[in-house]
Amino acid sequence: MDFDRRRMIQGAALALLAPSSLTAARAQSGEGWHPLKGDDGKPVANARLPVELTGEIEHLPGVIWVGSKSTAVTLYEFHDYNCPYCRVAAKDLHLLVKKRPELRLGLINNAILSLGSMQAAKVELALFLLKGPAVTYEFHHHLFAMPGTNDGTRALKVAEDLGVPRRQIEPVADSEKVGGMLREQIQLAANLGLAATPSFVAGGIGVLGYPGSKTIGRIVAALDRCGEAVCPA
């Protein structure tokens, strides 16, 4: 991609990383924490999140929905395409959706680690507008399956492999519409206090970091049983 010609991220890109106008501390105050442990047995940082903010996730533009059409068992993941733990989570979540047909998974960009992350996220959102969530999920899965650093050029190559030429994607990825979609996703993650990648929202709580496939599986099972990330004893 000619980044002098195509201003995919430049200019306003770093503004996407501006701190939230709301205090992330509200979401990380410790109020309402569950005794949640990761696959390694260590405590997992989690906090009750404001309902008025978690309710906004459903209305975010460009969320990739995977799995069940029912909202009863919903897990949201906020990811960055250059986060190594997100790469592991992508594979595990793909298998979990197949294993648990009741699961509805929402995938949301929180591209905060690098300029390349934002470039890849913009290609994803352009593909979402052009081809819809099914093709975009293929893109998401394929890009995370590749080792190494992800950026706009690599993301465009993955999209081309899925049959969408870069000449079609580039102008959409460069558009104000896609830039606005990405800003909304990143801003909501910041407002929720989700400073780690990946982070998850389930049953009204935010989970910072990737606790492992078994722990995520237990969270989904609890959502199915009682609507909470951890069911009362």
C-alpha contacts under 8 A as a table, 3 or more apart, distances in Angstrom:
res1	aa1	res2	aa2	distance
1	M	6	R	7.31
1	M	152	G	7.33
1	M	153	T	5.77
2	D	5	R	5.40
2	D	6	R	5.74
3	F	6	R	4.69
3	F	7	R	5.84
3	F	8	M	6.98
4	D	7	R	6.61
6	R	170	E	7.61
6	R	174	D	6.79
7	R	10	Q	5.25
7	R	11	G	7.60
7	R	174	D	6.20
8	M	119	Q	6.60
8	M	122	K	7.54
8	M	170	E	7.85
8	M	173	A	6.33
8	M	174	D	4.55
8	M	175	S	7.95
9	I	12	A	6.79
9	I	13	A	4.86
9	I	115	L	7.33
9	I	118	M	6.86
9	I	119	Q	6.15
9	I	174	D	7.49
10	Q	13	A	5.20
10	Q	14	L	7.85
11	G	14	L	7.30
12	A	15	A	5.25
12	A	16	L	7.04
13	A	16	L	5.65
13	A	17	L	7.77
13	A	115	L	7.49
13	A	118	M	7.72
14	L	17	L	5.46
14	L	18	A	7.31
15	A	18	A	5.31
16	L	183	R	5.86
16	L	186	I	7.07
16	L	187	Q	7.64
17	L	112	I	6.43
17	L	186	I	7.90
19	P	190	A	7.13
20	S	23	T	6.65
20	S	24	A	7.23
20	S	187	Q	6.55
20	S	190	A	5.42
20	S	191	N	5.64
21	S	191	N	7.37
22	L	191	N	5.63
23	T	26	R	5.90
23	T	27	A	7.93
23	T	191	N	6.92
23	T	193	G	7.65
24	A	27	A	5.54
24	A	28	Q	6.57
24	A	190	A	6.68
24	A	191	N	5.89
24	A	192	L	6.25
24	A	193	G	4.12
24	A	194	L	7.80
25	A	28	Q	4.88
25	A	29	S	5.58
25	A	193	G	6.76
26	R	29	S	5.42
26	R	49	L	7.90
26	R	193	G	7.59
27	A	30	G	7.80
27	A	47	A	6.27
27	A	48	R	6.61
27	A	49	L	5.25
27	A	50	P	7.10
27	A	192	L	5.75
27	A	193	G	5.34
27	A	206	G	7.78
28	Q	31	E	7.68
28	Q	46	N	7.46
28	Q	47	A	5.62
28	Q	48	R	7.81
28	Q	193	G	6.48
29	S	47	A	7.08
30	G	33	W	5.62
30	G	46	N	7.52
30	G	47	A	5.45
30	G	48	R	7.44
31	E	47	A	6.25
31	E	48	R	6.10
32	G	47	A	5.95
32	G	48	R	4.97
33	W	46	N	5.81
33	W	47	A	4.76
33	W	48	R	6.13
33	W	205	I	7.89
34	H	46	N	6.91
34	H	47	A	7.45
34	H	230	V	6.69
35	P	43	P	7.31
35	P	230	V	8.00
36	L	43	P	5.90
36	L	44	V	5.60
36	L	45	A	7.84
36	L	46	N	7.66
36	L	230	V	7.48
37	K	40	D	7.66
37	K	41	G	5.47
37	K	42	K	5.33
37	K	43	P	4.34
37	K	44	V	5.17
37	K	211	P	7.43
37	K	215	T	7.27
38	G	41	G	5.26
38	G	42	K	5.59
38	G	43	P	6.27
38	G	44	V	5.85
38	G	211	P	4.39
38	G	212	G	6.08
38	G	214	K	7.93
38	G	215	T	5.62
39	D	42	K	7.57
39	D	211	P	6.11
39	D	212	G	5.27
39	D	213	S	7.38
39	D	214	K	6.14
39	D	215	T	5.89
40	D	211	P	7.96
40	D	212	G	7.98
44	V	207	V	7.17
44	V	208	L	7.24
44	V	209	G	7.88
44	V	211	P	6.58
45	A	207	V	6.00
45	A	208	L	5.55
45	A	209	G	7.79
46	N	205	I	6.49
46	N	206	G	5.33
46	N	207	V	4.43
46	N	208	L	6.14
47	A	205	I	5.33
47	A	206	G	5.43
47	A	207	V	6.95
48	R	204	G	6.04
48	R	205	I	4.35
48	R	206	G	6.44
49	L	53	L	7.36
49	L	54	T	6.84
49	L	192	L	6.83
49	L	204	G	5.83
49	L	205	I	5.29
49	L	206	G	6.31
50	P	53	L	5.44
50	P	54	T	6.42
50	P	192	L	7.89
50	P	204	G	7.75
51	V	54	T	5.14
51	V	55	G	5.91
51	V	204	G	7.00
52	E	55	G	5.40
52	E	56	E	6.87
53	L	56	E	5.29
53	L	57	I	7.36
53	L	188	L	7.67
53	L	191	N	7.64
53	L	192	L	6.80
54	T	57	I	5.60
54	T	58	E	7.98
54	T	192	L	7.67
54	T	201	V	7.89
54	T	204	G	6.94
55	G	58	E	6.14
55	G	59	H	7.71
56	E	59	H	5.36
56	E	60	L	6.53
56	E	188	L	7.93
57	I	60	L	5.27
57	I	188	L	7.74
60	L	63	V	6.42
60	L	181	M	7.87
60	L	184	E	7.08
60	L	185	Q	6.72
61	P	181	M	5.91
61	P	184	E	7.83
61	P	185	Q	7.79
62	G	108	I	7.64
62	G	125	L	6.15
62	G	128	F	6.54
62	G	129	L	7.76
62	G	181	M	6.80
63	V	106	G	6.10
63	V	107	L	5.69
63	V	108	I	5.43
64	I	105	L	7.98
64	I	106	G	5.57
64	I	107	L	5.01
64	I	108	I	6.89
64	I	133	P	5.43
64	I	136	T	7.20
64	I	137	Y	6.55
65	W	104	R	6.94
65	W	105	L	5.69
65	W	106	G	4.67
65	W	107	L	6.53
65	W	133	P	6.76
66	V	97	V	7.54
66	V	104	R	5.91
66	V	105	L	5.06
66	V	106	G	6.43
66	V	137	Y	7.68
67	G	97	V	5.93
67	G	98	K	7.81
67	G	101	P	6.50
67	G	102	E	7.42
67	G	103	L	5.91
67	G	104	R	4.89
67	G	105	L	6.25
68	S	71	T	7.61
68	S	101	P	6.11
68	S	102	E	5.50
68	S	103	L	5.52
68	S	104	R	4.70
68	S	105	L	7.89
69	K	104	R	6.66
70	S	73	V	7.27
70	S	102	E	7.45
70	S	104	R	6.88
71	T	74	T	5.66
71	T	104	R	6.52
72	A	102	E	7.93
72	A	104	R	7.99
72	A	223	L	7.93
72	A	224	D	7.34
72	A	227	G	7.60
73	V	102	E	6.36
73	V	103	L	5.27
73	V	104	R	5.96
73	V	220	V	6.99
73	V	223	L	5.65
73	V	224	D	5.69
73	V	227	G	7.28
74	T	103	L	6.08
74	T	104	R	4.69
74	T	105	L	5.84
74	T	106	G	7.45
74	T	202	A	6.68
74	T	203	G	7.88
74	T	223	L	7.75
75	L	103	L	7.41
75	L	104	R	6.33
75	L	105	L	5.02
75	L	106	G	6.27
75	L	200	F	7.00
75	L	201	V	6.08
75	L	202	A	5.12
75	L	220	V	7.40
76	Y	105	L	5.79
76	Y	106	G	4.59
76	Y	107	L	6.03
76	Y	108	I	7.35
76	Y	200	F	5.43
76	Y	201	V	5.10
76	Y	202	A	6.60
77	E	105	L	7.56
77	E	106	G	6.22
77	E	107	L	5.13
77	E	108	I	6.06
77	E	198	P	6.64
77	E	199	S	5.86
77	E	200	F	4.57
77	E	201	V	6.68
78	F	107	L	6.28
78	F	108	I	4.77
78	F	109	N	5.57
78	F	110	N	5.47
78	F	189	A	7.22
78	F	194	L	7.99
78	F	197	T	6.77
78	F	198	P	5.54
78	F	199	S	5.26
78	F	200	F	6.17
79	H	83	C	7.39
79	H	86	C	6.04
79	H	107	L	7.38
79	H	108	I	6.28
79	H	109	N	5.24
79	H	110	N	5.18
79	H	111	A	6.94
79	H	197	T	5.54
79	H	198	P	4.76
79	H	199	S	6.92
80	D	83	C	5.35
80	D	86	C	6.75
80	D	109	N	6.14
80	D	110	N	5.40
80	D	111	A	4.72
80	D	112	I	6.78
80	D	113	L	6.94
80	D	117	S	6.23
80	D	197	T	6.31
80	D	198	P	6.97
81	Y	86	C	7.24
81	Y	87	R	7.59
81	Y	111	A	7.07
81	Y	117	S	5.36
81	Y	120	A	6.88
81	Y	121	A	7.34
81	Y	143	L	7.83
81	Y	144	F	6.83
81	Y	150	N	6.33
82	N	86	C	7.78
82	N	87	R	7.94
82	N	113	L	6.86
82	N	114	S	7.61
82	N	116	G	7.83
82	N	117	S	5.90
82	N	149	T	6.17
82	N	150	N	5.97
83	C	86	C	5.14
83	C	87	R	6.51
83	C	113	L	7.47
83	C	197	T	6.46
83	C	198	P	7.38
84	P	87	R	5.08
84	P	88	V	6.64
85	Y	88	V	5.12
85	Y	89	A	6.11
85	Y	197	T	7.40
85	Y	198	P	6.76
85	Y	209	G	7.88
85	Y	210	Y	6.40
86	C	89	A	4.84
86	C	90	A	5.94
86	C	144	F	7.86
86	C	197	T	6.74
86	C	198	P	5.43
86	C	210	Y	7.54
87	R	90	A	5.21
87	R	91	K	6.80
87	R	144	F	5.15
87	R	145	A	6.94
88	V	91	K	5.55
88	V	92	D	6.46
89	A	92	D	5.00
89	A	93	L	5.83
89	A	210	Y	7.05
89	A	212	G	7.60
89	A	213	S	7.35
90	A	93	L	5.25
90	A	94	H	6.11
90	A	141	H	6.70
90	A	144	F	6.72
91	K	94	H	5.21
91	K	95	L	6.55
91	K	141	H	7.52
91	K	145	A	7.59
92	D	95	L	5.28
92	D	96	L	6.15
92	D	213	S	5.96
93	L	96	L	4.79
93	L	97	V	6.10
93	L	213	S	7.72
94	H	97	V	5.46
94	H	98	K	6.69
94	H	141	H	7.92
95	L	98	K	5.20
95	L	99	K	6.19
96	L	99	K	4.90
96	L	100	R	5.92
96	L	217	G	7.18
97	V	100	R	5.29
97	V	101	P	6.18
97	V	103	L	6.04
97	V	104	R	7.66
97	V	105	L	7.53
98	K	101	P	6.22
100	R	103	L	5.70
102	E	224	D	7.78
103	L	220	V	7.23
108	I	185	Q	6.62
109	N	121	A	6.52
109	N	182	L	7.12
109	N	185	Q	6.04
109	N	186	I	6.62
110	N	185	Q	6.52
110	N	186	I	4.89
110	N	189	A	6.56
110	N	197	T	7.47
111	A	114	S	7.18
111	A	117	S	5.31
111	A	118	M	5.25
111	A	121	A	6.80
111	A	186	I	6.76
112	I	117	S	7.11
112	I	118	M	7.44
112	I	186	I	7.76
113	L	117	S	6.45
114	S	117	S	5.15
114	S	118	M	6.76
115	L	118	M	5.23
115	L	119	Q	6.32
115	L	151	D	7.65
116	G	119	Q	4.95
116	G	120	A	6.19
116	G	149	T	7.88
116	G	150	N	6.10
116	G	151	D	3.92
116	G	152	G	6.21
117	S	120	A	5.23
117	S	121	A	6.14
117	S	150	N	6.54
117	S	151	D	5.86
117	S	152	G	7.96
118	M	121	A	4.93
118	M	122	K	6.12
118	M	151	D	7.63
119	Q	122	K	5.21
119	Q	123	V	6.45
119	Q	151	D	5.52
119	Q	152	G	4.49
119	Q	155	A	7.93
120	A	123	V	5.16
120	A	124	E	6.29
120	A	150	N	6.64
120	A	151	D	5.03
120	A	152	G	4.79
120	A	154	R	7.72
120	A	155	A	5.31
120	A	156	L	7.98
121	A	124	E	4.98
121	A	125	L	6.26
121	A	182	L	7.41
122	K	125	L	5.11
122	K	126	A	6.11
122	K	152	G	7.94
122	K	173	A	5.26
122	K	174	D	7.77
122	K	178	V	6.42
122	K	179	G	7.20
122	K	182	L	7.04
123	V	126	A	5.08
123	V	127	L	6.15
123	V	152	G	6.78
123	V	155	A	6.33
123	V	156	L	6.65
123	V	169	I	6.96
123	V	170	E	7.61
123	V	173	A	5.47
124	E	127	L	5.13
124	E	128	F	6.19
124	E	136	T	6.42
124	E	139	F	7.27
124	E	140	H	7.41
124	E	155	A	7.69
125	L	128	F	4.84
125	L	129	L	6.36
125	L	173	A	7.14
125	L	178	V	6.27
125	L	181	M	7.67
125	L	182	L	7.72
126	A	129	L	5.21
126	A	130	L	6.22
126	A	169	I	6.08
126	A	170	E	7.97
126	A	172	V	5.40
126	A	173	A	4.96
126	A	178	V	6.49
127	L	130	L	5.00
127	L	131	K	5.64
127	L	132	G	7.01
127	L	135	V	7.64
127	L	136	T	5.98
127	L	159	A	7.55
127	L	169	I	6.71
128	F	131	K	5.49
128	F	132	G	4.58
128	F	133	P	5.67
128	F	135	V	7.54
128	F	136	T	5.46
129	L	132	G	5.90
130	L	169	I	7.87
131	K	134	A	7.77
131	K	135	V	6.12
131	K	136	T	7.14
132	G	135	V	6.13
132	G	136	T	6.34
133	P	136	T	4.88
133	P	137	Y	5.93
134	A	137	Y	5.26
134	A	138	E	6.58
135	V	138	E	5.08
135	V	139	F	6.38
135	V	162	L	7.71
136	T	139	F	4.93
136	T	140	H	6.16
137	Y	140	H	4.85
137	Y	141	H	6.06
138	E	141	H	5.15
138	E	142	H	6.03
139	F	142	H	5.17
139	F	143	L	5.93
139	F	158	V	6.51
139	F	159	A	6.40
139	F	162	L	7.46
140	H	143	L	5.38
140	H	144	F	6.24
141	H	144	F	5.43
141	H	145	A	6.22
142	H	145	A	5.02
142	H	146	M	6.70
142	H	158	V	7.17
143	L	146	M	5.51
143	L	150	N	7.62
143	L	155	A	6.87
143	L	158	V	6.65
144	F	147	P	7.54
150	N	154	R	6.00
150	N	155	A	6.87
151	D	154	R	5.50
151	D	155	A	6.07
152	G	155	A	5.03
152	G	156	L	6.05
153	T	156	L	5.21
153	T	157	K	6.37
154	R	157	K	5.04
154	R	158	V	6.39
155	A	158	V	5.17
155	A	159	A	6.29
156	L	159	A	5.02
156	L	160	E	6.12
156	L	166	R	5.97
156	L	169	I	7.74
157	K	160	E	5.01
157	K	161	D	6.21
157	K	166	R	7.78
158	V	161	D	5.03
158	V	162	L	6.48
159	A	162	L	5.05
159	A	163	G	6.63
159	A	164	V	5.56
159	A	165	P	7.17
159	A	166	R	7.51
160	E	163	G	5.00
160	E	164	V	4.75
160	E	165	P	5.00
160	E	166	R	6.42
161	D	164	V	7.28
164	V	168	Q	6.95
164	V	169	I	7.25
165	P	168	Q	5.49
165	P	169	I	6.64
166	R	169	I	4.92
166	R	170	E	5.72
167	R	170	E	5.65
167	R	171	P	7.31
168	Q	171	P	6.73
168	Q	172	V	7.38
169	I	172	V	5.43
169	I	173	A	6.03
170	E	173	A	5.06
170	E	174	D	6.08
171	P	174	D	5.04
171	P	175	S	6.18
172	V	175	S	5.05
172	V	177	K	7.96
172	V	178	V	6.93
173	A	178	V	5.94
173	A	179	G	7.70
174	D	178	V	7.10
174	D	179	G	7.38
175	S	178	V	5.55
175	S	179	G	6.40
176	E	179	G	4.94
176	E	180	G	6.00
177	K	180	G	5.16
177	K	181	M	6.28
178	V	181	M	4.98
178	V	182	L	6.23
179	G	182	L	5.27
179	G	183	R	6.20
180	G	183	R	5.05
180	G	184	E	6.20
181	M	184	E	5.22
181	M	185	Q	6.41
182	L	185	Q	5.18
182	L	186	I	6.21
183	R	186	I	5.25
183	R	187	Q	5.83
184	E	187	Q	5.15
184	E	188	L	6.12
185	Q	188	L	5.42
185	Q	189	A	6.40
186	I	189	A	5.17
186	I	190	A	6.30
187	Q	190	A	5.04
187	Q	191	N	6.12
188	L	191	N	4.90
188	L	192	L	6.11
189	A	192	L	5.14
189	A	193	G	6.35
189	A	194	L	5.27
189	A	195	A	7.48
190	A	193	G	5.02
190	A	194	L	5.76
190	A	195	A	6.57
191	N	194	L	7.64
192	L	206	G	7.78
194	L	197	T	7.69
194	L	199	S	5.99
194	L	206	G	7.23
194	L	207	V	7.96
194	L	208	L	6.42
195	A	199	S	7.76
195	A	208	L	7.44
196	A	199	S	5.87
196	A	208	L	5.64
196	A	209	G	5.59
197	T	208	L	7.31
197	T	209	G	5.71
197	T	210	Y	7.69
198	P	208	L	6.97
198	P	209	G	5.14
198	P	210	Y	5.97
199	S	206	G	7.03
199	S	207	V	5.54
199	S	208	L	4.64
199	S	209	G	5.12
199	S	210	Y	6.82
200	F	206	G	5.64
200	F	207	V	4.97
200	F	208	L	6.64
200	F	209	G	7.72
201	V	204	G	6.58
201	V	205	I	5.57
201	V	206	G	4.53
201	V	207	V	6.21
202	A	205	I	5.53
202	A	206	G	6.67
202	A	207	V	7.90
202	A	219	I	7.69
202	A	223	L	7.64
202	A	228	E	7.32
202	A	229	A	5.87
203	G	223	L	6.60
203	G	227	G	6.01
203	G	228	E	4.57
203	G	229	A	5.22
204	G	228	E	7.51
204	G	229	A	7.94
205	I	229	A	7.35
207	V	210	Y	7.96
211	P	215	T	5.99
211	P	216	I	6.86
212	G	215	T	5.51
212	G	216	I	6.26
213	S	216	I	5.16
213	S	217	G	6.01
214	K	217	G	4.96
214	K	218	R	6.23
215	T	218	R	4.99
215	T	219	I	6.23
216	I	219	I	5.00
216	I	220	V	6.28
217	G	220	V	5.18
217	G	221	A	6.19
218	R	221	A	4.97
218	R	222	A	6.09
219	I	222	A	5.08
219	I	223	L	6.19
219	I	228	E	7.86
219	I	229	A	4.83
219	I	230	V	6.38
220	V	223	L	5.01
220	V	224	D	6.32
220	V	229	A	7.07
221	A	224	D	5.11
221	A	225	R	6.29
222	A	225	R	4.97
222	A	226	C	5.85
222	A	227	G	6.57
222	A	228	E	5.95
222	A	229	A	5.56
222	A	230	V	5.65
222	A	231	C	5.74
223	L	226	C	5.56
223	L	227	G	4.11
223	L	228	E	4.91
223	L	229	A	5.56
223	L	230	V	7.59
223	L	231	C	7.93
224	D	227	G	5.95
225	R	228	E	7.98
225	R	231	C	7.55
226	C	231	C	5.91
227	G	231	C	7.78
228	E	231	C	5.72
